[in-house]
Amino acid sequence: MLIGVQCTRFGYGFAAFGDHFTSLPEIALGLSDTGRDYSLGWRLVRGGGLGCGSFALSVETQRRKPANEDIVPEHRVGLRIDARF
């Protein structure tokens, strides 16, 4: 995100794959004097219980639009996998 950003992130979790995972679609907006960030993402999470590992898969797309109209907007795509056993 941009430096000095005021950011709002909204997501909602619901059961997936037979209640074994939680699916979380997310949207975010970051604002600052130097530009704006827009993000869309999705996470799939399995919490670790007793004797059980945890797993998280997340995908996020981001568009960074500078306040200076002469600079081309930047686009990013990220993928992250966290697993603990």
The 8 nearest C-alpha neighbors of each residue, nearest first, counted from 0:
[[1, 2, 36, 29, 4, 63, 6, 35],
 [0, 2, 4, 3, 31, 36, 29, 34],
 [1, 3, 4, 0, 31, 33, 32, 5],
 [4, 2, 31, 1, 5, 32, 30, 0],
 [5, 3, 31, 30, 2, 1, 6, 29],
 [4, 6, 30, 29, 31, 3, 7, 28],
 [7, 5, 29, 28, 4, 30, 8, 27],
 [6, 8, 28, 27, 29, 9, 5, 26],
 [9, 7, 27, 26, 28, 6, 10, 25],
 [10, 8, 26, 25, 27, 7, 11, 24],
 [11, 9, 25, 24, 23, 26, 12, 8],
 [10, 12, 23, 24, 13, 25, 9, 22],
 [13, 11, 23, 22, 21, 10, 14, 24],
 [12, 14, 22, 21, 15, 23, 11, 20],
 [15, 13, 21, 18, 20, 22, 12, 16],
 [14, 16, 20, 18, 21, 17, 22, 13],
 [17, 15, 18, 19, 20, 14, 21, 22],
 [16, 18, 19, 15, 14, 20, 21, 13],
 [17, 19, 14, 15, 20, 16, 21, 13],
 [20, 18, 17, 16, 45, 15, 21, 14],
 [21, 19, 45, 15, 44, 18, 14, 16],
 [20, 22, 14, 44, 13, 15, 43, 12],
 [21, 23, 43, 12, 13, 42, 15, 14],
 [24, 22, 12, 42, 11, 41, 10, 25],
 [23, 25, 41, 10, 40, 11, 42, 22],
 [26, 24, 10, 40, 9, 41, 39, 23],
 [25, 27, 39, 9, 38, 8, 40, 10],
 [28, 26, 8, 38, 7, 37, 9, 39],
 [27, 29, 37, 7, 6, 36, 38, 8],
 [28, 30, 6, 36, 35, 5, 4, 7],
 [29, 31, 35, 4, 5, 34, 6, 36],
 [32, 30, 4, 33, 34, 3, 35, 5],
 [31, 33, 34, 30, 66, 3, 4, 35],
 [34, 32, 66, 31, 65, 35, 67, 1],
 [35, 33, 65, 66, 31, 64, 32, 30],
 [34, 36, 30, 64, 29, 63, 31, 65],
 [37, 35, 63, 29, 28, 62, 64, 38],
 [36, 38, 28, 62, 61, 27, 63, 29],
 [39, 37, 61, 27, 60, 26, 28, 62],
 [40, 38, 26, 60, 59, 25, 27, 61],
 [39, 41, 59, 25, 58, 24, 60, 26],
 [40, 42, 24, 58, 23, 57, 25, 59],
 [43, 41, 57, 23, 56, 22, 44, 24],
 [42, 44, 22, 56, 55, 21, 23, 57],
 [45, 43, 55, 21, 20, 54, 42, 46],
 [44, 46, 20, 54, 53, 55, 21, 19],
 [47, 45, 53, 44, 48, 54, 52, 20],
 [46, 48, 53, 52, 51, 45, 49, 54],
 [47, 49, 51, 50, 46, 52, 53, 45],
 [50, 48, 51, 47, 52, 46, 53, 84],
 [51, 49, 48, 52, 47, 84, 53, 83],
 [50, 52, 48, 47, 49, 53, 84, 46],
 [53, 51, 84, 47, 83, 54, 50, 48],
 [52, 54, 47, 46, 83, 45, 82, 84],
 [53, 55, 82, 45, 81, 44, 83, 46],
 [56, 54, 44, 81, 43, 80, 45, 82],
 [55, 57, 80, 43, 42, 79, 81, 44],
 [58, 56, 42, 79, 41, 78, 43, 55],
 [57, 59, 78, 41, 40, 77, 42, 79],
 [60, 58, 40, 77, 76, 39, 41, 61],
 [61, 59, 76, 39, 38, 75, 40, 77],
 [60, 62, 38, 75, 37, 74, 76, 63],
 [61, 63, 74, 37, 36, 73, 64, 38],
 [62, 64, 36, 73, 72, 35, 74, 65],
 [63, 65, 72, 35, 34, 36, 62, 66],
 [66, 64, 34, 67, 33, 35, 72, 63],
 [67, 65, 34, 33, 68, 64, 32, 35],
 [66, 68, 65, 69, 70, 33, 34, 64],
 [67, 69, 70, 66, 65, 71, 64, 72],
 [70, 68, 67, 71, 65, 66, 72, 64],
 [71, 69, 68, 67, 72, 65, 64, 66],
 [70, 72, 73, 69, 68, 64, 65, 67],
 [73, 71, 64, 63, 65, 70, 74, 62],
 [72, 74, 63, 62, 71, 64, 75, 61],
 [75, 73, 62, 61, 63, 72, 76, 60],
 [76, 74, 61, 60, 62, 77, 73, 59],
 [75, 77, 60, 59, 61, 78, 74, 58],
 [76, 78, 59, 58, 60, 75, 79, 57],
 [79, 77, 58, 57, 59, 80, 76, 56],
 [78, 80, 57, 56, 58, 81, 77, 55],
 [79, 81, 56, 55, 57, 82, 78, 54],
 [82, 80, 55, 54, 56, 79, 83, 53],
 [81, 83, 54, 53, 55, 80, 84, 52],
 [84, 82, 52, 53, 54, 81, 47, 51],
 [83, 52, 53, 82, 51, 54, 47, 50]]
